[in-house]
């Protein structure tokens, strides 16, 4: 059974507008995911291997900005997960996640809430925290603040994995955005011209990538003792990192 927690509701008209925007953006995002633009298949395969290696005992999995939780479901299969907690600000995304998580053999909790607020105020521990393609929307200061909150939540035996847009060494944000735009525009068989423009606009407006060293430094400043890169994504645009207490 999936337990869904809704916090303060906004205006119904605003809710409907948010749902329509979400559905439009999610349709485009799903086309890219289904075509494996982000290499999610390989990323979630790595996540599953890490979970199996790290946790032979039952563990609590926290999914920040969980979206529809589609890829995570596959990563959690055949692991010792005992509790799944997904947090997302989008009610529409959580409705999809609720259906995707129905067959997961553990207790499932979904929470409609801002993930930063949820982490800073979180009293419950977590063994494994996952965040994919969302942390890069924050400023460096907010990224570090979230890292510290996650570090407090996982105790001394947990793990935090992120998969995020990542600059090359000494690369500027503008240079990265140029590479990302060229990559997006190469997907002519997947995205329409209008969809490509929408994705490019989103990337140029919202993406705040960091270099590998900066991602690691932010984690260490947040209280983690060890930071390492596990995987470089397609076109060298993304990277998967693991942060451990020691």
N, C-alpha and C positions, 0 to 999 in steps of 0.2 A: 504494500500500500504506500502511496506517495502522499506525504503531508505537505501542503502548501501554505506558507505564512505570508499574508499580505499586510504591509504596513500602511501608513496614512494614505488614503485614496485621494487622487487629484480630481479635478473637474472632469465629469463624464465626457464633455465635448473634447477636452484636451486629450483624454484617454483614447477616444476614437481616432483623433488625428495622429496620435503617437503610434497606434496600431497600424494605421495605413502607411505611415512612413516606414515603420519596422518591416511590414510585409514587402514593401517595394525593395528596401535595402537587402532584406534577408533573401529574397528571390535571387538577386544578383550574387550575393555572397555564396549561396548554396550552389549556384552554377560553377563558381570558381572552386569550391570545395569538392564538388562531385567530379570535377576534371583534375583534381589533385594539384591545383596551382600552388597551394601552400605546402605540399608534401605532407599532409596530415596523416596519410597512411603510415609512412615511415616514422613520423614523430610519435604517434600513438602506440606504435609497435615498440618503440624505445621506452616510452612511459610504462607500458606493461612489463617489459623486461626488468626495469628498475624496481617496480612494485613487487614482482615475484622474488627478486634477489634480496631486496631490503626487508620485506615483511612476510615472514613465514607465519607470524601470529596475526590475529585479526587486527585490522587497522581502520582508522577514521579518515575519510577522504573529503577534503574541502575544495570545492570547485568555484573559483572566483570569476565573475562575469561568465557564467556557465553557458549562456545561450541555449541552444536546444539539446546540449549534452550528448549529441549523437556520436561523436568520436570517442568521448570518454567512456561511454557504455561498452564499446568494444575493448578498450584498454583495460577495463575492470573485470572483464570475463575471465574466469579461471584464476582469480586472485583471492586473497583472504579478506577482502573488504567486508567490514561489518556495518558501516554506516556511511552514507553519502549525503553531503550537504552542499547544495548548489545555490549560489547567490547571483541574482541578476536584477537590473532595474526595469527590465521589460517584461510586462505581464504576458505579452504574446509569446515571447521566447520561452517563458516558464511553462506555458500551456503545451508547447511542443516538447519541452524537456520532460514534462509529466508523463506524456505518452511513451517517449523513448525509454524512460527509466522503469516502466512498469514491471518488466521481467528481470530486473536486477535483483539478485538474491541477497538483499540486505535491507535495512531500514533506509528510507529515502526521505529527505527533507528539502524542500525548495523554498527559498525566501526572496520575496520581491523587495529589494532594498539596494541602496548604493553600497558597493562593496567596500569602499574606503571607510565609510561610517560603520559598517558592520564589523570590519576587522578591528578598528580602534576600540570599539565598545564590546568586543567579543569576550565573554567570560569562559566559553568552552574551549578545551584543547582540541588539537587536530594532529594526526600523525603525518599526513601527506597533504600539502597544499599545491594546487595546480592553477596556473593562469596562462591562457593562450591568446595572443594577439589583442590584448587590452591594456596592459600596463604601460605601453608606449604612448598612450593618450595623455598621461600625466606629466607634470613638470618634474625636473630632477628632485626637487624638494619633496614633492608628494610621493614620488617613487620611493625615496628613502624612508619616508614616514610609513608607507605601506610595508616595506621590507621589515622594518622594526616591529610592526604589529604582527606580521606573520611569524617572525622569529619568536616573539613572546608566546604565540599560540602553539607552536610545535614542540616546545620544551627542548630537552637535550637529546632526543632520539628521533626527531622528525626530519622531514625533507621538504624542500620547496623547489618546484620546477616551473620555469617560465619558457615560453616560445614567443619571441618578439622580433620586430624589425631591428636590424643591427647594422650600424655603420661599419665600413672598413676602417682600418687604422688610419687616423688623420683625415678621414673623409668628412666633408661638410654636410650639413643637412640638405642643402640645395643640390649638391652632387648626388646624394643618395636619392632624392626625390626625382631627379632626372633619370637615374637608372631604373627606379621603380616604374616611372611612367612609360619608359620604353618597353619594359617587360609586360606591363598591362596592355599596351597597344599591340603587342605581338599575338595577343589572344583573340584574333579576329574571328576565328571559327567558333569561339565560345561565347564571346560578348558582342552585342550590337554596338554600333557607334555611340548611341546614346548611353548605353550602360558603361562603356569605357570612359566616357566623359564624367559620368557620375562617380566612378571609382577613383579616377585621377583627382577629381575635386576633393573627394573625401581624404585621400592620402595627403594631398598638399595642404589641406586645412587642419587635419587632426593628428597626423603622425609626427611624433617626437622621438625618433630612434636614438639609441646610444651606441657607442663602440662596445666591443666585447669587454675591454678593460673597464669601461665606465659601468657597465652592468654589474661586473664583479665588484668594483669599488663600492657601488651603492649598497650591495648586499653586505659587504664587510662592515660598512659604516652602520648598517642597520642591525648589526650584532651577530651576523653569521661568521663562522670560523673558517669555512672552506667554500670556494666558488670555482666551478669548472664548466667549460663548454662541452656539450655532448654531441652536437650535430650542427652542421651548416646547412641551411635551407637552400632551395633552388635559386639560381642566379645570385647567390651570395647576398640575398636580401634579408634573410631571417636566420635566427640561431636559437638553439635549445640550450638552456643553462640549468645546472643543478646547484642548489645552495644548501649546505648542511651546517649544523651548529658547530661541529668540530671537524 
